[in-house]
Amino acid sequence: MAYDQVITKQQTISEALLSNKSDIDYSRIFHYVLIAVIVLLILILNYCSLSKHMASNSQSITDYTIPEEYVERNREPVVAGLFYPADKFLLDRQLDSYLSHSRPLDQFPVQPKILIVPHAGYDYSAAVAAKAYLTLKPFAPKIRNVILVGPSHQVAFRGAALSDAATFATPLGRITVNQEISHKLATIPGFRFFDKAHAKEHALEVQLPFLQKVLPSFKIVPLIYGDISPENLAAALRPYLLAPDTLLIFSADLSHYYDYATAGKIDNRTAEQIKNKEAGLSGHQSCGATGINAALILAKELKLTPEMLDLLNSGDVIGRLDSVVGYGAWSFSPGETDTEKGDSIAGDKKSLEDFARMYGAELMKIAKISLEEAVLYDREYSPARGDYDNTLFNKGASFVTLIQNGKLRGCIGTVVRHQSIAGDVAANTYAAAMDDKRFSPLSPKELSKIDVTISLLTGYERIRYRDEEDLLKQIQAGTDGIVLRSGDRQALFLPSVWKELPDKREFLNNLKLKAGMTPSYWSDKIKVYRFYTVEIKENAD
């Protein structure tokens, strides 16, 4: 019986449990779980929202630094307000004043490849420097890179110092550094990135505002040299000087702290050495003697002709004569070596006629592509060797003339052979369409109305004369292109100008006007050259 009672009791308990289970309210449990989930979601959302406004990171914002890849390294001006005005508007007006005192070169003769310019305070030397920068104006759109070279006044070191800065600033704005060229130069022994040499240096900084006023779009390669040979400096820079869009500027003052008479003798000797391209200037002649010597080495190697633009000293400016500093400006261009070599320009013309017969169609194709690229896309066209006959990459000089409805719409050219004829025609077409200052840039709607003429230029022949009347007798109307030079005043007329000015005297007088002279002006120092052209016309029969 006891066993049966146990079994019965267990069954009773199981039945009771089953009875209680049936009384559980599952809907209420689900309700509680749902409320818990909603509360949890609200808390999560609140946290996400509030975390945007909570200083919950362990690091303080006062410890924040911009990651290196985002840093725009800029070299700020250090002599603004000392060597030149720090106020943007005052500086701009002052530069306008300096640049208006001398006339810029006209379309002729040639784009300078090297300048020597002073680097003293503007009150002392800016008028001299301005004469060098004015020579760039006719070629400003073509100059895209400027290698600035100057001596170190603040830091002693060996070799040459490049800057790791991305930009150099003046009150007129920032200028981009060509890091590609800088890094290539840094691979040359003796050249390295060394910003300490640039930090307080004025020799390059004072050149920047002038460049900003004269060039529309360019990059710089700032280079400060310490103890380095001019031969090594010249060798490193030579490859870049060959590029048609690159200018080399050497910043240098002349003799320091001699009396006026002594300084004049020293500076005149320096000028004579530069004229004759005789490297070997010493430190007492210039604080930038190494740079000037490098310029003379390059000029001799590349057959560049130096031209003195101005030479004076601080005594001429402020009147104090007991202790003066000399200032001079020179430009170096491909020039007299071509014009005075005595080649037969008649023979040149025959060769150009043969060349035009063989390759005229391809040159016109290059001009038309360049014109469309310029007008429709505002970009320059660079002919590739794989697309054209190799002969088109021989050096040549050309003018490209654009005619619309029988009237001139643009004309730009090169006088001395310095690049391939294919590249020269392409570059001059772009410049004639977009950069001829006499006209607004060509618009797309005008494109179909433009006729193109390419003029291929011979070499040059010096015309020796007794007086102006003798010169007029020697000029051949209708066939001669004429170049006129007198100091820094220069101008060129193509032979096609004879169609508008058939009278010799009228032709010559208008050429004088173009050069900034009066029609009655005459000097036995005027140099005159003749040349011929061979024309390639778009709509030739």
GILIN-V740564 format. One record per residue. N is the residue number from 1. PSI is psi in whole degrees, -180 to 180 (none if undefined). Layout:
<<N PSI> <N PSI>>
//
This chain:
<<1 -37> <2 -43> <3 -44> <4 -34> <5 -39> <6 -46> <7 -43> <8 -40> <9 -41> <10 -41> <11 -39> <12 -41> <13 -45> <14 -41> <15 -36> <16 -42> <17 -44> <18 -36> <19 -40> <20 -37> <21 -37> <22 -14> <23 -4> <24 135> <25 94> <26 -30> <27 -35> <28 -39> <29 -45> <30 -39> <31 -44> <32 -41> <33 -41> <34 -43> <35 -41> <36 -42> <37 -42> <38 -44> <39 -42> <40 -43> <41 -40> <42 -42> <43 -41> <44 -45> <45 -41> <46 -40> <47 -46> <48 -38> <49 -47> <50 -27> <51 -23> <52 -23> <53 8> <54 133> <55 75> <56 -11> <57 153> <58 -23> <59 138> <60 149> <61 -20> <62 -11> <63 2> <64 139> <65 144> <66 133> <67 146> <68 -35> <69 -14> <70 -3> <71 125> <72 103> <73 118> <74 133> <75 111> <76 152> <77 142> <78 -15> <79 10> <80 132> <81 -12> <82 -58> <83 -25> <84 164> <85 141> <86 -20> <87 128> <88 -46> <89 -38> <90 -43> <91 -45> <92 -45> <93 -39> <94 -41> <95 -41> <96 -40> <97 -46> <98 -42> <99 -10> <100 -8> <101 -18> <102 150> <103 138> <104 157> <105 146> <106 -160> <107 -26> <108 154> <109 -62> <110 151> <111 123> <112 143> <113 -26> <114 140> <115 144> <116 124> <117 150> <118 166> <119 28> <120 -179> <121 149> <122 -34> <123 -24> <124 -48> <125 -3> <126 -33> <127 -35> <128 -46> <129 -37> <130 -35> <131 -29> <132 -44> <133 -26> <134 -28> <135 -15> <136 -19> <137 -46> <138 -18> <139 9> <140 -44> <141 -22> <142 -16> <143 112> <144 -22> <145 134> <146 115> <147 113> <148 123> <149 128> <150 162> <151 153> <152 124> <153 -15> <154 -32> <155 133> <156 129> <157 167> <158 144> <159 -152> <160 140> <161 123> <162 165> <163 138> <164 1> <165 149> <166 -29> <167 156> <168 134> <169 149> <170 174> <171 -18> <172 -5> <173 -171> <174 149> <175 131> <176 139> <177 134> <178 93> <179 -26> <180 -49> <181 -40> <182 -44> <183 -31> <184 -43> <185 -32> <186 -14> <187 -9> <188 133> <189 132> <190 -14> <191 133> <192 162> <193 123> <194 83> <195 -19> <196 -34> <197 -26> <198 -20> <199 -45> <200 15> <201 135> <202 -17> <203 -36> <204 -37> <205 -40> <206 -16> <207 -24> <208 -46> <209 -37> <210 -45> <211 -40> <212 -31> <213 -30> <214 -38> <215 133> <216 -34> <217 117> <218 162> <219 159> <220 156> <221 96> <222 130> <223 116> <224 130> <225 148> <226 -120> <227 98> <228 149> <229 146> <230 -29> <231 -45> <232 -38> <233 -45> <234 -42> <235 -38> <236 -34> <237 -19> <238 -46> <239 -33> <240 -27> <241 -21> <242 -19> <243 134> <244 -18> <245 12> <246 134> <247 142> <248 123> <249 125> <250 121> <251 122> <252 129> <253 169> <254 -138> <255 150> <256 125> <257 27> <258 166> <259 165> <260 -47> <261 -45> <262 -44> <263 -40> <264 -43> <265 -44> <266 -46> <267 -34> <268 -37> <269 -41> <270 -44> <271 -38> <272 -41> <273 -42> <274 -43> <275 -40> <276 4> <277 46> <278 95> <279 153> <280 15> <281 144> <282 172> <283 -28> <284 -13> <285 -28> <286 143> <287 -15> <288 36> <289 -40> <290 -44> <291 -44> <292 -42> <293 -40> <294 -40> <295 -41> <296 -35> <297 -46> <298 -42> <299 -39> <300 -41> <301 -41> <302 6> <303 49> <304 142> <305 122> <306 145> <307 123> <308 127> <309 -30> <310 153> <311 119> <312 -172> <313 176> <314 -24> <315 -33> <316 -22> <317 -49> <318 -8> <319 -10> <320 124> <321 -5> <322 -26> <323 105> <324 164> <325 136> <326 147> <327 133> <328 156> <329 134> <330 150> <331 150> <332 122> <333 155> <334 122> <335 -97> <336 -27> <337 -33> <338 -41> <339 -21> <340 13> <341 -12> <342 15> <343 152> <344 111> <345 -20> <346 -41> <347 -39> <348 -43> <349 -41> <350 -43> <351 -40> <352 -36> <353 -42> <354 -42> <355 -45> <356 -36> <357 -38> <358 -38> <359 7> <360 -42> <361 -40> <362 -39> <363 -38> <364 -37> <365 -43> <366 -43> <367 -42> <368 -40> <369 -44> <370 -39> <371 -44> <372 -42> <373 -40> <374 -50> <375 -42> <376 -31> <377 -2> <378 49> <379 155> <380 146> <381 130> <382 106> <383 134> <384 144> <385 -35> <386 -15> <387 -14> <388 164> <389 142> <390 -29> <391 -27> <392 -6> <393 13> <394 153> <395 144> <396 163> <397 139> <398 160> <399 143> <400 124> <401 132> <402 128> <403 134> <404 119> <405 40> <406 2> <407 149> <408 133> <409 -2> <410 141> <411 117> <412 145> <413 178> <414 141> <415 -32> <416 140> <417 112> <418 -6> <419 176> <420 148> <421 -32> <422 -48> <423 -34> <424 -45> <425 -43> <426 -46> <427 -42> <428 -30> <429 -46> <430 -47> <431 -40> <432 -36> <433 -36> <434 -21> <435 6> <436 113> <437 -13> <438 -16> <439 159> <440 157> <441 144> <442 137> <443 157> <444 -35> <445 -17> <446 -13> <447 -43> <448 -13> <449 2> <450 131> <451 138> <452 135> <453 129> <454 127> <455 119> <456 132> <457 140> <458 -173> <459 -163> <460 150> <461 122> <462 131> <463 115> <464 131> <465 161> <466 -40> <467 -175> <468 -38> <469 -40> <470 -38> <471 -46> <472 -36> <473 -36> <474 -26> <475 133> <476 105> <477 139> <478 -23> <479 -31> <480 131> <481 145> <482 136> <483 132> <484 130> <485 136> <486 101> <487 -125> <488 10> <489 121> <490 151> <491 160> <492 140> <493 130> <494 159> <495 -25> <496 -19> <497 -22> <498 -25> <499 -31> <500 -28> <501 75> <502 -19> <503 133> <504 -47> <505 -41> <506 -40> <507 -50> <508 -41> <509 -39> <510 -32> <511 -38> <512 -45> <513 -42> <514 -32> <515 -1> <516 18> <517 165> <518 154> <519 -29> <520 -8> <521 139> <522 144> <523 141> <524 -9> <525 -5> <526 131> <527 136> <528 136> <529 145> <530 154> <531 165> <532 163> <533 155> <534 123> <535 141> <536 115> <537 145> <538 -40> <539 37> <540 147> <541 none>>
//
